């Protein structure tokens, strides 16, 4: 005997799976890894700190 399947739940599961597949494809195409993002943030912070260190008037 076959199992009873709730069609609404099956449709939602199919839609979630399709959404995850699209998200994975977009992440592979456009995304950066966490290490790359943190490296970029660190470089930006260092550049900002070096620029601020060369200010003539530290009050502004």
HUQUI-V853126 format. One record per helix or strand of 3 or more residues. SS is the DSSP state (~ for helix, > for strand). FROM is the first residue (numbers start at 1). TO is the last residue. If there is no record, write none. Layout:
{{SS FROM TO} {SS FROM TO}}
This chain:
{{~ 7 30} {~ 34 53}}
